Amino acid sequence: MIMPFYLDARKLLICRYYVDPSGPFWQCNAKAIGSGSEGADISLQEQYRKDLTLKEAETIALPILKQVMGEKITFIDLWYCVQVTPNNVDMANVSPTYRLYTPSEVEEVISRL
């Protein structure tokens, strides 16, 4: 699955598309992919706002990642968590250029959960 995007110069905004491997595509603001994507898409629909800050988006993204990685969830102190650590999660900011988060930046996002 790929998530192409383009800059709509007339409206001055970035348009994102979800492209299914079989060919269909849809314009979207946020999309989850993978085995648990249906539930994650519902969470995205509930939590996504056009005015999200980067910090808010990061805080929303990791719990949704946990949801998509459902088979790796363990129960600890009656609270569910997936073993999300800076060593097994890559996060990147792609605007205006691609920049992969450092392990300490990922740890800072995890600490907000």
N, C-alpha and C positions, 0 to 999 in steps of 0.2 A: 504494500500500500504506500502511496506517496501523497504528500500534502503540498502540491504546487501553490504558488501565490503570485500575484502580480500587483503592480501599483496602478490604480485607476487614476490617471492624471486629472480627469475631469472632476472627480469627487475628492481627490487628494486623500485617498485611503487605500490601505492594502486589502485586497480581496483574496481569501483563502478558499481552496477547493479540496474536497476529499475525492479521490479517484479510486474506484473499486478495481481490482485486477481484471474483472470481466469487462470493464469499459465504462460503465455509468459513472457520472461525476455530479457532485452537488457543491454549491457554494455554502460555506459554513464559517462561523466565528470560532468554534472550538469543536474538536472531534477526538474521540478516543479510538484506538485500534487495538486489536488483540482479542483473546478468548473471553475476557470479561468486559468487553467494550459496551455492551448494551446497558448494563448498570452504570458504568462510568459516564456514558453519554447522558443518562438521566441526571446524574449529579452535576455534570457540566451545564446542562440546561437550567438546573435550579440555581446554580451559583454564579454563572457567567454574567458579567455586566460589561457594557462597552467602556465604562470608565474605570475598570480595574487598574490598580497600580501594579507595577512589576512585583512588588513585595506581596501584595494580596494574591496575585496569580501564582506565585511560588508556593504560598501557603495552601492554596486550593489544590495545586497540582499533585503534591506528594500523597495526600490521602486518596486521591483518585487513582494514582499509580498503585497504591496498596490494593485498591478495589480490583484493578485489572489483573494484578498478580495474586489473586485470591488463593491459589493453591499453595502459596508460600506463607500464609498467615499462621501465626502461632498465638496461643492465648497466654498472656502474662498478667498476673494480678487482675484477672477478670476484665482486662482491657485488651482488645486485639491490636496486634502490630505485626507488620512484616519487617523482616530484618533489613530495613533501609539504612544503609550506612554510606559514608562518602566513598567507600571502596566498591559498592555495587550499584550505585546510581550515578548516571551522568546527567547533568543539567547544563543547558546552554542558553544563552541569550542571542537571538539571531537578528536583533535590530539595534543599531544600523548595520553592524557587521557580526559575523559569527564569533562568539567567545564562549569557550567551555569553562564552566565553573571550576574553581579549584576545590579540593576536598574540604578545606576549611569553610568555603562559601556554602557548599552543600550541607555541611554540619550545622551552619548557622540557620539554614532553612529548616532542617530537621528539628532543631531545638525549639522552633516556634510552634511545632505541632502539639 
